[in-house]
């Protein structure tokens, strides 16, 4: 049975169940409190399912969906013999009715599907109702994929509902017009005449591949999410999508590690967020999305997770947090991750020219803590010194001009590649070896 990671209130659950019975005899309402783990399946690690792609839900979309279909594109870091998807209604105010869902390999840069379109089911049924605050994982769907394949996940939404979204997909996703109904089974993308730069409803894709050794989750703010990854400099057109440092890291893993030592990579970045929940100037739009608040939903609820790349702190300083508050949040999150058997690799806070002298003193204090004994004073498992990669050698409180997008905070594609190149692959494999 496929279950919620976060249980909505009894009132919302009852409303969703009533709607399920009313609108469709073929839909199933998800009603319990945890997602499928399949941790007893075959394979050297005792697991077969690994999260191969993720984009964390963060808010509601600005406009509702009305009896229409969406087609979201996910770049898999690793492939497998089957997959399953997670649909979230975490921020929704109303039940979400999915009448039909499909998956297939994405076509070349448009809304089309290449090859067979596979039906996705939920507890054996084509439809599902997801209550407000809830989420559901689909059943396994047979679809053979490889590392760096693009997969199209199509959902038909019945009725009128405002969907949750990840606001910055850094690629194009697709919608049919309102009132157009179910087009999930069509390989042609001709019905998907509307586009969005966000990812709606779909927040993770798992692959079934017992040969994988683990999933590495990058967890942080816009520097993880991918801001800057579409910028290759003045007059330059990026060579395709998926140019974030985590995408480059995933490609390195595929190319450089033996086939028997492969890892998946999932991105859990949300722009504007902080590590601490106590920064006095945190904008209202990201309050409640601090690291501790979303750790369970966006990291621990994913599958096969062996390591986390923790890249937080720039927004904490900008929003008024000092070193003590930042380090308090670090220790809390690191303790929870390690208690769950997940290793933690941390970067010192990277440069930002708008910092005050006080900010830079706090940045130095956080960096000293992170680097102490190369293990955050024995509270984490390793260090990724992205500060060393990005800082201007002549002005170390600023980003190297070769990497700067122009805002002094985010890095361009060259900087993204530099970060992805810097991560130690043996370090990541060590996290899997100790599971």
N, C-alpha and C positions, 0 to 999 in steps of 0.2 A: 504494500500500500504506500502511496506517495503522500508525504506529510509536510506540514508547515514547520519551518525553522523557528518562526515566532508565532505564537498562538494569538489570534485576535480575541477581542472581548466576546463574552457569551452572547451579548446582544447582536454584535456583527456576525458572529458565526451562525446564529439562528436565522438572521435575515438572509444570509447567503444560502443556507439550506432551503429556506422557503422559496427563494428565487430559483434555485436549481430545480425543485420539484415543479415549479410553475412553468418555467420556460422550456425545459427539455427533458424528455425521458432518457435521452442518450448521454446526457452530461453527468459527470460525477463531481460532487463537492468534496474538496480536500478538507479534512476535519481534525487531524491530530497534530502532534507537536514536534516532530523532528523529520529531517529528510533522510532518504535512503542512503546508507553508507556502503553496503555490499563489501564489508571489510573481511568477510570470511571466504571470499572467492579465491580461485587458484592464482598461482604466480608466486615468485620468490619472496615477495613482501607480504603475501596473504591478501593482496588487493588487486582488483582488476580495473576499477574506475578512478580516473584522474581528471581533474578540471583542466581543460586545455585552453580555455578562453574565458575571460570575465570582463564585465564593465559594471561597476557598482551603481545601483539606482540611487538617486540623490534628491529628486524633487518630482513634482507633477509637471507634465507638459503644459504649455500655455493654452492649448485648445483641445477639446475632447475629440475622441474617435466616435463615429456614428455609423454603425453597420458597415464596416469596411475592413480591408485586410492590410496588414503590414508585412514587409519583408526586410528582415534585419540580417546584415552580413557579419559573420564572425570569422576572423583569421585564426585557425587552429595552430597552436604551437607544436602539437603532436597529433598524430592520427591514431586510428584504431579500427576495430571491426564493427563497432556500433557506437552510437552516441545517445545522449539524453540532454534535455534542456531544462533550465530553471526559468520559470515565469514568476514575476513578483508584482504584488499589488501593495507594497509596503506603505506607500504614501497615499494610497487611494482612499477616497471617502465613500465610495460605492463598490458593490460587488463587481468583479470583472468576469464577464462571460466570454470564454473562448469557445467558439462553436466548432472550429477545426484547426488543425496545425499540421504542417509538413516540414520536412528538411530535404535538402539536396545540395549538390555541389553548385556553387555560384558560377554564373557565366562570366564572361570577360568584361568586367567593368560596367555592368548594367544590372538590371533587375531580373535577368533571365536565369534559369536553372539549367545547368549542363547535365544531361543524362536523366536518370529516373528521379521522379519526385516521390519521396517516401512519406507515408502517413505516420503521424506521431499520435500516440494514444496516452491516456491517463487512466491507470488501473483498467486498461483494456478498452476504454471508451474514447470516442473521438473528441468529446468536449469536456470542459471542466469549468467550474465556477470558483473563482478565487476571492474570498471575502476581503474586505478592507483590512489592511495590516498583514495579510497572508501571502504565502508563496507556495509554489508546487513544483516538483520535479516530474518530468514526463517518464513514461516507460522507456526501456531501451528500444531504439530503432536501428535496424540493420542498415548500415551505410559505411562502406569501407572508405577510409580517408587516410591521407598522409600528412606529415608535418608541413605547415604553411599552406595547407588547402584553405580556400574560402568556402564557407558553408552558408547557405541561405536558410534562415529560419522564418517561416511564414505563419502568421496567426490571423484567423478571422475573428474579429471582435463583434459581438452581437449587442444591439442596443446602443446606448450613449454612455460613455464613461471617459473620464479624464485619465490618461495613462501615466504611470510613472516612467521616468526616463533617466538615462545618463546623458547629460547635456552635450558633451563633446565626444562624438564618436571618432572624429578625425578621419572620417570617410563618409560616403554617401549611403544612406539607407532609403527605403522606398515605402510608399503608401498608395493605395487605390483611393479614388475620390469618396467622400462621404456618401453613404447610401448604396454603394456598389456591391456590397455583400461579399460572398466567399470566393476568392480567387487563389486560395492557397494551393490548389492542385494543379495549377497551370505552370508549365515550364517556361512559357513565354512571359516576358516581363511587360508586355504591352499594356496590361491593365494598371500597372503601377506607375501612374503618370505624375505623382507628386513625390518630392524628395525631402529629406530632412538630414541635418547634420548631427542629430541626436540618435541614441539607441533607445527604442521603446520596449518596455515590458520584459524583454529577454535579458537576463543578467549573467548567465553562465552556461557553458556547454562542456559536458564531460565526454571523454572518450573511454571506451573499454579496450584496454591494452595492458595485460598483465606483465609485459616486458618492461614497462616504464618503472623507474626507480622513485619517482615522487613528483610533486608539483611545487614549484617555487612561486610564491606570491609577492609581488611588489606592492607595498602598502605606503601610501603617502598622499600628498596634495598634487597641485598642478604639475610639478616637476616629474611626478610619476604618471599622472594622467596622460601627459603628452603635449602640453602646450609648447609650441615651438617646433614640433616635429613635422610641420608642413612648410617650414621656412628653410630654404636652401640658399638664401642670399638674394641681393638685388638682381633683377632680371633673370632669375633662375626658376625653372618649373620643376617641382619635385618629381622624382622618378617613382611614381606609384604611391600607394598609401602604406600604412604600417611602418613608419619610420621612427617610432619611439625607441628609446634606449632598451626597453624591455623586448620589443620586437627584434632588435638587433641581437640582444642576448639569446633569444630563442633560436635565431638562425645560427648563431655561433655554436650553441649546444648541438644542434642537428649536424653541423658540418665537422665539429672538432672532437666530439665525444664518440667513443665506440658505440655501435648499435646496441650493445648490451648494457650501456650505462646512460641511457637517455632520460631526460627530465622534461616535464611540461612547465610552462610559464604562464601565470595568470596575472592580470593587471587589476589592482584594487585602488587605483588613484582617483581622488575627487578634488578638483580644483578648488582652492580657497579654504580648505579644511586645515585644522590644527591638530597637534598631538594632544594638547591640554584642553580641558573644558573650562578653564578658568581665566582665559585671556580676556581682559576687559573690553577690548574693541572688536571682538569677533562679530562679523556682520550677521544680521538676523538670518540671512538665507542659508548659512552653513552651521548655525547653532544646532547642537544635537548630532552633528556628524563628526565629532572629534574621534580620535583613534580608539579610545576605550569603548565609546558608545556603539561604534559600528564593527568592532573587532569580531564578534560572534557571527554576525550576518555576512560580512564581506570577506572574512578570512577563514575562520575556523569551520564555517559551514560548507566550505568547498571541500573537494575530495582528494585524498592522497597527499595532503599538504605536509611537506617535510621541512621547509624553510621559508622565512619571510625576509625580504629586503626592505628595511625600515628607513624611509627617507622623509622625515618630518622635521619641522623647526623653523623654516623661513617665515611662514605665516604667524607662528606663535610670537616671534620677536616683533614682527610688524604690527601685531594686534595687542601688544602691551604685556606679553608674558616675559618674566625674567627667567634666569637659568634654573632657579629652584623649582618653579612651577613646571618648566619643561622636563626637568629631570625626574620630578615626582611622577609625571605622566609616563615617561619612558619606563621607569621601574615597574609601574603597575602593569603596563601592556606586556613588557618582556616577561614578567613573572607568569602572567596568564598563558602566554604562548609556550613558554618552556614547560609549564605544568601540563600542557596538552601534548607534549612531546615534539614541539615544533622549534627548530633552531632559529635564532634571530641574528641577522647581519645588519649592521647599522652604519649609516654615513654621518659624519659630522655635518653640522648646518653649513650649507654652501653660501657664497657671497651674495650680497645685495647692497648696492651703493647707497640706497636710501636709509640704511641703518644709522642710528645715532651712535655716538661714542659708547653710550651705555649698552645699546644693542650689541655692539661689537665685543664689548667686554663679556657680555652674557654668551655670545656666540663662541668666544674663546673658552669660556668655562665649560660649555656643553661639549665642545670638541675635545677638550682635555679629558673629560670624563669618558667619552666614547673611546678614545685611544688608550686609556689607561689599561695596561697589561694586554692591549689588543683585544679586550673583551668587556668593555664598559665596566671595568672593575669587577669582573666575573659575573655580570648580570646579563651579558649577551654572549654570542658564540663566535663573533668575528667582526671585522671592520672593513667597509668599502670606503676608501678615502676619496669621495667625490669632490670634496673641497680642494684637494691637491690637483685633481684633474681640471677643474673649472676655473680656478682663481687666476687672475692676471698676475704674472710673475713680478711686475713692477708696481701693481696696485692690488695687493692681495685681498682687499675688501670688495673688489669688483670682479666680475666675470671676465675672462680672457676675451678681448674684442673679436677674436676669430670665431667664438662660439655664441656671442651675444645676439639675441634677436633684435635688440634695440631698446628693450625695456629694463635691462640691467638685472633681470630676474631669471628669465627663461633662456634655454639654449636652442640653437638651430639644429639642423640635421647633422652637421659636422660634430657639434657638441653631444648630440644624442649617441652618435656612433662611438665617440670617445668614452662616454660613460659605459655603454654596452661592452666595449672592448676591455674595460678596466676590471670587470667583475671576474673573480677567480672561479673557474669551473671546478677545480678540485675541491675548493671550499664548499661549493654547493653539493657536490657528490658526497662529501663527508656527512652532510645532514641526512641524506638518504641512507647511508651506510649504518648510521646509529639508530635507525628506526627498527 
